[in-house]
């Protein structure tokens, strides 16, 4: 795994770089820092970008939206809608109460927005095996897990504010 300090050490061992001094060295280091910081985060550390699950509670509906956040340059992040392939909702005791999964594993059927209890086209409900998703309890705490194609995913906990 390549790290920023590893790259910096390799660059500093180069004889031409050792000859640099003062403002020239400062400019060189700024350029190197810029180049390294603009590399995709996955390129340096082989890390997946972060998945975010946004929860909207409108009337008595809970809507889950999925995004991927990737660092572009230091503190600048890119937030892109993401289609997911599976969703799991657990109650406060971590017992699954609703679980759905994309029937075909290709990305064409993945969805970026799901309403609790509504099985999107191309998905299959696994929990409960029969019948609709159970009603959420007012002020109940729930845990949501979502994943996309590669198996990576995200998790969020929320309190249900509906009736």
C-alpha positions in Angstrom: 0.0 0.0 0.0 1.4 3.4 -1.0 1.1 6.3 1.4 1.9 9.9 1.1 5.0 9.7 3.3 6.3 6.8 1.2 5.9 8.9 -2.0 7.5 11.9 -0.3 10.5 9.8 0.9 11.1 8.4 -2.6 11.0 11.9 -4.1 13.4 13.3 -1.6 16.0 10.5 -2.4 16.2 11.7 -5.9 19.5 13.6 -6.4 17.9 16.4 -8.4 15.4 17.2 -5.7 18.2 17.4 -3.0 19.8 20.2 -5.0 16.6 22.3 -4.8 16.5 24.9 -2.0 14.5 27.9 -0.9 11.6 29.1 -3.0 12.3 26.4 -5.7 12.0 23.6 -3.1 8.8 25.2 -1.7 7.2 25.4 -5.2 8.3 21.8 -5.8 6.8 20.5 -2.6 3.5 22.5 -3.2 3.2 20.9 -6.7 3.9 17.4 -5.2 1.3 18.0 -2.5 -1.2 19.1 -5.1 -0.6 16.0 -7.3 -0.8 13.6 -4.3 -3.9 15.2 -2.9 -5.8 15.1 -6.2 -5.2 11.4 -6.6 -8.5 9.5 -6.0 -8.6 8.2 -2.5 -9.0 4.6 -3.8 -5.8 4.9 -5.8 -3.5 5.5 -2.8 -5.1 3.5 0.0 -7.4 1.1 -1.9 -10.3 2.4 0.1 -13.9 2.5 -1.0 -15.5 5.9 -0.9 -18.0 6.5 1.8 -21.7 5.7 1.3 -24.3 8.0 2.9 -27.9 7.1 3.6 -30.1 10.1 3.9 -33.5 9.6 5.7 -36.5 11.8 5.0 -39.6 11.4 7.1 -42.6 12.8 5.4 -46.0 12.4 6.9 -45.9 8.7 7.9 -43.4 7.6 5.2 -39.7 7.0 5.6 -37.7 7.5 2.5 -34.1 6.3 2.1 -31.8 8.0 -0.4 -28.3 6.8 -1.1 -25.2 8.7 -2.0 -21.5 8.1 -2.4 -19.1 10.7 -1.1 -15.5 10.8 -2.4 -12.8 13.2 -1.5 -11.6 15.1 -4.5 -9.1 17.6 -3.0 -8.5 17.7 0.8 -11.8 19.1 2.1 -13.7 19.1 -1.2 -16.1 16.2 -1.5 -18.2 15.0 -4.4 -21.6 13.6 -3.4 -23.3 11.5 -6.1 -26.6 9.6 -6.0 -25.9 5.8 -5.7 -28.1 2.9 -6.8 -28.1 0.1 -4.2 -28.7 -3.6 -4.5 -29.8 -4.5 -1.0 -31.4 -2.9 2.0 -31.9 -4.2 5.6 -33.9 -2.5 8.4 -33.4 -3.7 11.9 -35.3 -2.8 15.1 -33.6 -1.6 18.3 -32.8 -5.2 19.2 -31.0 -5.6 15.9 -33.7 -8.0 14.7 -34.3 -7.7 10.9 -37.8 -6.3 10.3 -37.6 -5.6 6.5 -35.1 -6.8 4.0 -35.0 -6.4 0.2 -32.5 -7.4 -2.5 -32.1 -6.8 -6.2 -33.1 -10.0 -8.0 -30.5 -9.6 -10.9 -27.1 -8.6 -9.7 -26.5 -6.2 -12.5 -26.5 -2.4 -11.8 -29.3 -1.7 -14.2 -32.0 -2.4 -11.6 -30.3 -0.6 -8.7 -32.4 2.2 -7.1 -31.3 5.5 -5.5 -34.4 6.1 -3.5 -36.6 3.6 -1.5 -39.7 4.1 0.6 -39.9 1.9 3.6 -42.3 -1.0 3.0 -42.5 -0.5 -0.8 -40.5 -3.1 -2.7 -39.0 -1.5 -5.9 -39.4 -3.1 -9.3 -36.6 -5.7 -9.8 -36.3 -6.3 -6.0 -37.4 -9.2 -3.8 -38.5 -9.0 -0.2 -36.8 -11.5 2.1 -38.0 -10.2 5.5 -40.8 -10.7 6.3 -41.0 -13.7 4.1 -44.8 -13.2 3.7 -46.8 -10.0 4.0 -46.0 -6.3 4.2 -43.2 -4.7 6.3 -44.3 -4.1 9.9 -45.4 -0.6 10.9 -42.6 1.4 12.6 -43.2 2.5 16.2 -43.4 6.1 17.1 -40.0 7.2 18.7 -38.6 3.7 17.9 -34.9 3.4 17.0 -34.0 1.6 13.8 -30.8 0.7 12.0 -30.5 0.7 8.2 -27.9 -1.2 6.2 -27.5 -0.7 2.5 -25.1 -2.1 0.0 -24.3 -1.8 -3.7 -22.8 -4.2 -6.3 -19.4 -4.7 -4.9 -20.6 -5.6 -1.4 -19.5 -2.3 0.1 -22.2 -0.3 1.9 -23.3 2.0 4.6 -25.2 2.1 7.9 -27.3 4.7 9.7 -29.5 4.7 12.8 -32.6 6.8 13.0 -35.6 7.5 15.3 -39.0 7.2 13.7 -41.0 10.4 14.2 -44.2 9.3 12.6 -47.4 7.9 14.2 
